[in-house]
Amino acid sequence: MTSNNTDNKQYNTSDGRTLLQGVIADRNTSALKKYQSINIGSSGLWDLIKYEMYTTLVAPLPGALGYWLRKALLKFLLGSIGSGVIVGRNVTIRHPRKIHLEDGVAIDDYSVLDAKGDENSGIFIGADSLIGRNTVLSCKNGDIYIGRGANIATMCFIQSARKVHIGNKVLFGAFCYVIGGGDHIADRTDMPIMDQGQTIRGITIEDNVWLGADVKVVDGVTVGRDSILGAGAVVTKDVPEFGVAAGVPAQLLRDRRQRAGEERS
């Protein structure tokens, strides 16, 4: 297991604003162009028409007709979409060309798939994974990779300003936060914190991990395979393979293999 902590990305702008703030505050750009930049990632007219058709006409539709029409239209919007994909009502998509859904993915109602960024690759969700209702996947010029057979419960928030990698068969309880947006630099007291930039390291959650409800994983952490994070834990440092950790901040309690009478490999 390798930690992300040794490979940092420094993020800064000349005036302390994020890239999104820069787009919004640009007085030389029309409101329509700002809308396209933030939501579509393209200034093309046809891309705008397809996006508006999805957002205003198809996204809110209930019932089987809504599922069918969304699937049909998303084939022309997303970067890739597999067979048997289900997308619920009022799912928000941003920068759709950087969203990739493999076979059997299910996205519940009112979720957000936000692949926004100028240099990132976007959001990749593996086959047979479930994204629960009101869950938000948010890129801040970073990437989010979710493996096969993952189950992300309702009201979770996964943010990436660099790379968040979630493995196969990972189980999230409700209200989990994976905070890959980086840490604000706060060394100076003569200027606002938001003007000092960020250090962004990324997060890795390996295969077969179970996060209990309301777990928070901060930037720079690697959670080893087959480990368990107790409900309400705040994970600020790496968790080894087969580890059980809980608390604020989370502490390693035991090794699952020892309880099962197995020997360490």
Buried (B, 14 or more C-beta within 10 A) or exposed (E): EEEBBEEBBEBEEEEBBBBBEEBEEEEEEEEEEBEBBBBBBBEEEEBBEBBEBBBEEBBEBEEEEBBEBBBEBBEEBBBEBBEEBBBBBEBEBBBBBBBBBBEBBBBBBBBBBBBBBEEBBBBBBBBBBBBBBBBBBBBBBBBBBBBBBBBBBBBBBBBBBBBBBBBBBBBBBBBBBBBBBBBEBEEEEEEEBBBBBBBBBBBBBBBBBBBBBBBBBBBBBBBBBBBBBBBBBBBBBBBBBBBBBBEEEBEBEEBBBEEEEEEEE
